[in-house]
Amino acid sequence: MQSLSLKKLMKKIAIIVPAYNEEKSIAEVVNGIKSLSINDIYKIDVIVINDCSTDKTSEIASGLDCILINLPLNLGIGGAMQTGFKYAMKRDYDYAIQVDGDGQHPAKEIPRLIKAMEDYNADVVIGSRFLENEGFRSTLTRRIGINFFKFIIKFLTGKLITDSTSGFRILNRKALEIVNKYYPDEYPEPESIILYSYNKLNIIETPVVMVERQGGKSSIGSISGIYYMIKVSLGIIFTMIRTKRS
């Protein structure tokens, strides 16, 4: 009876893994999460959102200890993540954590996100590569963009977010209710900070160590730095206008 009561008290966590052509890394990502010791403390489900991959991502994921959702069309990172958020919301998960399918986000760093969420009563916790000088900190072009977005977001919200493009983050139920209705599409990580901020959510960062991607290809790999910064900046402004009007 005691173990049954304990199970009922366990918080449910949906770890959402968006994956597009991640056949080289998806097994290691899922298996790493499932091997975490916090599986004894929390009820953790790994939800792989296969974003219409053209490689063996779906085939490999179907043999792993995860919930696999195969999208019929490629929706991009924003659409894939909102699919996962809607799944988590509908099935009453307490937290949803985004972990990229390319292996950049080591499973051992996940407890840091959860601890920060609970220690600081946050609604959204973003794992930042820049709070401590450890691990892989992205390419020079990407870092320039991140610094640029840092100032834009600070100007628009008053919040200093050092790693606005980090997809390694955790949301609670309050945040899930918001992204269940609307989530930015093309560059959701920096844009969603505006969404959370204007909805008066408590957003914090916590230091994490990341590594270089283990497979696949970055969705912004072929985009020039200036073009990328312009597009993301416009997306941030659009999200601000949309959120203010809603």
N, C-alpha and C positions, 0 to 999 in steps of 0.2 A: 504493500500500500504506500509506503514512504517513497519508493522509487517512482510509483505512478504519479504521486502528487508532485514530485520533483520535476517530472517530465512536463506536467501541465504548467509549471512555473517557468520553464525554459523559454527564453525569448527566441522567436523564430527569425532567422536571417536568410534572406535570399541573396546569394552571391551571383550577380548577373555578369556573364562573360559574352560580350559581343564578339563574333568571330566571322571574318571574311577571309577565306583562303589561308587558314592557320593550321594546316595539316602537320606542320613540323613542330608546333608548340602546344597544341590544344590538350594533348594527353598529359603532358607535364604540368600544365596549368591546373587542370581539374584534379589530377592525382595529388598535387601539392596542397590544394585546398582541403581535400578530403582527409589528408594525413595530419591536419592541425590538431593539437591537443584540445583546443577550445570546442571541438565537436562534442566533448563530454559536458560542456557548460551550456552551450547554445544548440538549438535545433537548426542545423545548417543544411541548406539545399543549394546545389550549384545548378544554375539555369544557363545553359549555353544557347545563345540566340545565333543560329547559323544564318547569316545574311546573304542567302542565295550563293554560297561559295561554288566555285567551279572546280575545286580540287577535291580531296578526300576528307575534308573537315567533317562533313556530316556523317560519313561512314565511320570514321574514327570515334567521333563523339558518341555515336549510338552504342558503342561498346563500353563506354565509361559510366561511372557511377554519377550520373547527372540527369537532369531533366533537359531534354533536347527539343527546342522549338525551331523548326525549319521554315524560314520565310519564303513565300513563293516568288517574291520579287526583291531585288536589292534595294533596301530602304536607306542605306547609309548608317553612320553611327548613331545619329539622332533617332531615327525610326527604330533601329534595333534596340536601343536602350529604352525607348518608351514602351516597346513591346514587353520588355522585361519588367519595367516599372508597373505596367498595367497588370501583369501576371502577379507580381508581389502584392499589389494593392488588393486585388480581387481575392487573394488567398490569405489575407490577414497576416502578412509578415510584419514583424516589428521594425526591422531594418532592411534596407537594400544596399548592397555594396557593389560598386562597379569595379571589375578587374579585367583589364584588357586581355584578349586572347593570344597576344603575341609574346607573352612571357616577360614583359617589362616590369610587372608588378609582382614581386616575390610574395608567395603565400604567407611567409613568416612575418610580413609587415602588417597583415590584416588586423591582428590584435591591437596594434597601435591605434588604428582608426576607431575600433570599438571602444577602447579605453578612453580616448579623447571625447568621444560622443557621450559617454556616461559620466566621466569626471566633470565635464564642463556643461552638461545639460544642453548640448548643441542640437540643432536641427540638421545641419549639414557639416560634415568634416571633410576637408580636402587634404589629401596626402601631398606634401610639398617636398620637392627635391632640393629646395634652396634655403631651408631653415637651418640645415646642418651641411657642412661641406663633405658629403659622403656620396659614394655611388655615381652612377651615370647621370649627367645633368643635361642631356640633350645636345643637339648640334648648335653651332654658333648662331646660325640663322634663326633657329627656333628660339634660342635664348634672347636674341634681340627682340623678336616678336613678343615674347613673354614679358619682357621689361616694358615694352611699349604698352601692352594691354594692362599692365599693372597700374600705370599712370591714368589710363582712360577710366578704368574701373574705380580707382580711388577718386577721380574727379566726379564721376557720376553717382557714386554711392557713399563715399567717405570711408570705404573699407579698403585696407591694404591687404591684397591677396598676392603673395609672392609667386604662386605657381598656378595661374588661371587656366592653363591648358591641361593640367593634370586630370586624367580620367580615373585616377585612383581615389575614390571618395565613397562616403557612406551617407545615406539619407534615413531619417526617421519617418514615422507615419505622417506627421504634419507636412513634411516636404513631399512625400509620396502623393498626398492628396493634390498637390499643386501640379506635379509633373504628370500625373494621371490625366489631367485635363489638357495640358499643353507642355510640350518640350521642344526646344529649338532643334532645328533640323541639321544644317550642314556643319556648323562648328559649335556644338552644344555646350562644351565645357566652359569657355569664357562667357558665352551668352547666358547660360543658366545662372551664373552668379548674379547677374542683373535681375533675373526672374526671382531668385530667392531673396535678394536684398529688398526689392520693392514690395515683396510680400511679408517683409519684416521678420524673416527667419534669422535665427542665430547661426551665423556661418563662421567657422574657425578653421585654421590649418593646424596640422601636426606634422612633424618631420618624419619622412620615410626615406628608405634607400631603394632606388630603382636600378635596373640593369638595362643593357641594350636589348632591343627586341631580338627574340630567338628565332623568328621566322616571319613570313608574310612581308607585306610592303606597306609603308606608311601611306595613309590617304592623302597626305599633303606633300609627299616626297617630290612630286614633279612640279609643284607650284612655286613660282619665284617668291622671294621673301617679301618684296614690296606689295605684290599682288595679294599675297596671303594676308598681310597686315591690313590692307585696305578692305578686303572682303570680310574679315573678322570684325573690324571696326564698324563697318556698316551693319553687320549682323547684331552687334552689341547695341547700336543705336536703335535698330528696328525693334529688338526685344524690349528695350526701355519704353519706346513709344507704345508698343502693343500692351505691355503690362500696365502702364499708366492708364490706358483707355479702358481696360477690362475691369 
